[in-house]
């Protein structure tokens, strides 16, 4: 298939493998269901490490706590409120009298517990421009978080080298290691730009049990859409 025909096919794709996103009214209902002062006992078990979306935060919104975690990714502290994730600010953490190290440790532990409890998970399969792609969405709403759990990635994706990408918080895509990087770059950006909370993460490789950030030179990235 030549590149022109491939681009035409891509431009016609508007839905992939049943991707599910929450409706605005679901998010609003979840926020309204929280206690106004967001107390620590209510949110402790909801804490999760969350990747920051690629679009700027709304004006007036307090920036979340962020730290760098292996394999070299900036991760925010968030709380799972059901259909969405709530960023946790430094001021809110201070009101709880909880340190950053403890909060991030709890968040990672909570993520691991949710993922490990997911005994039965499904990966949809859809070839894109002849590239085999496996699509995974977690019942816990944070499939991208698997990038922070290297041992579980190895268990789920086996010993064959893979390329991984997370264009959405609750979407992790996997392809063979020798897949066309131009196709994967396009697919990641296509899905990410379609989601208001889409992520701006690079491609990753999972080889011999080690997750690394892809360092191959690929086509220039598209400009961000704000």
N, C-alpha and C positions, 0 to 999 in steps of 0.2 A: 504494500500500500504506500503510495507516495505521500509526501508531507502535505500537499494541498488537500488531498482527499481526507487525510487524517484531521487536519484543522477543521474541515467542513463537518466531519462527524462529531468532533468535540464541541463545536458551537451549537450543535443540535441537542446535546445532552443536557437535560435539566434536572434529572433525578437519578440517583445512584443507589442501588441496593437497599432501598427502604430506609434511608437516613431519617432519624427521628429527632426533632427539635421541639422544645416546649413552647406553648402558646403564651403570649404576653399576659393574658388573664390568669393563667396558671401561676406564673411568676409573681404577679401582684397578690394573689390569694395566699401564696406561701409567705411573702413578706408581711402581710397583714396578720398572719397567724403567729408571728414571733412576738415575744415580750418587748415592749418599747425600749428597755434599757439593755437588751441583749446580754443577759447574765451568763457568767461562766458555766454554771451547772447545766444550762440549757444548750450551750454550744460546744462544750468540751468534746463530746463524742461525735460532733458534726465536723470538726476541724479536718481539713484536707490540704495537701499541697496542690496549688492550682497554677497553671500557666496563664500569663496575662494575655488578654486578647490583643490582636494587632491594631484595632481601631482605638483612637484616643479615648480616655475616660471622659464622661460628660463634665462640663464646667462645674466647678464647685465640689466635685467628688474627691474625698480624701484618698490619697495614694495608699495602696496596701503595703504591708511589710513584704520585703523581697529578700531572698538570699540565693546564693548559687549552690546548686547541688549537682552531684555526679550525674551524667558525664560532662558537666559544664553548662548547665541550664539555669537561667534565672527563674525562680519559682516564688509565687506569692503565697501568703497564708490566707486560706479561704475557709468557708463553712458551707457544708451541704445543706441546703434548705429544701431539697426535694427536686423541683423542676429546674433549679439554677444554683449558682454558687455565689455567696456573699463574701466580698473581700474584707479582711480583718486589718484594721489600721493600727498604728503604734499606740494611738490614744486609747483605743478600745482594749488592747492588750494590757496597757498600763492600768486601766480601771479594774482589770481582773487580778492584778498583782501576780502576773505570770510572766516568766522570762521568755525571750525569743527562742533560746535553745530548747527549752522544755516544750514550748508551743509547737515548734516544727517537728520535734521528736514525736509528740502526740499525733500530729497530723499525718506523718508518715506511717505510724503504727495503725492509725484508723484506716488509712488507705489499704494497707496490707491486709487487715482483717476483713474488709469488705471484699477485696479481690479473692482472697483465699476461701471465703464463704461461698463464692460463686462457683459451685461445683459443676454446674452444667452451663456451658457457654457455647454460643454458636458464632461461626464466621461465615458471612455470606461471601459468595464468589462471583466475580464479574470481570472478564477480560476487558481491558481498555487498550484499543489499538494493538491488539495481539499480545499485550502484556498481562500475565495472570495477576490478579489483585484480589487479596482476601480482605474483607471489610469486617471490623469488629466494633460493636458498641456494647458497653458494659451496662448491666442492670443497675449498677451503682452510679451511673452517670458520669464516669470519669475514666474512659478507656485510655485517654492520653497519659494518665498517671502511671500506666504500666512502664513507661519509659524511665521511671524512677525506681522500678523494681526489677533489676536485671535478672535475678534468679528465676522469677516467674516468667519473664519473657522467654528465657531459654527452655523452660518446661513446656510452654505453650507452642513455641514455634520450632522446636526440634533442633537438630544439629546441622541443618542445611543453612548456608549463609543467606541472609535476608536483607532487604532494604525496608526500613520502616519510616512511616511519616504520620503525623497527627495534625491534620488541618482543622479539626474541631476538638473541643474538650472531651467529648464523648465519641470519638472516632479514631481508631488506629488502623492504618492500612499497611499491608505487607506485600512485598513483591520479591521475585527471585533476585539474587545479588547482581546478575548480569542484565537486569532490565534496563531499557532505554531511559536514561536519566532525564532527557527532555520531556518524555511522556509523563514521568513521575513528577517533575517540577510543575508541569502544566496542571496535572490532576490535583496536586496539593493546593495550588493557588486557586483553581476553579472552585473547589469545595470551600476553601477558607473564605474567599471573598463573598460567597453566597450566604455565609452565616454571620450575623451581627457580632457574635462573640468568637469569630474565627481566629485561629492562632497563626503566628508568624514564626514557626519553627523550621529548622533545616531538615534535610534528609538524614537518616541514621542508618548505620550498618550494624548488623548483629552477626558476628563471625567468631567462631570458637568460644562461644559463651561470653563474649565481651561486646558491649554496646558502645559505639563511638559515633561522633558527629561526622557526617559525610564531608570529605575534603576534596572531592572531585570538582573540577571547574565545569560549571554548567552554564546554560544560557542566562542572560541578565534577568533578574526578577522583575515582575511587573510593579509599577508604582502602586503604593498603598491607596486604597479608596477610603476616605474618611467619611 
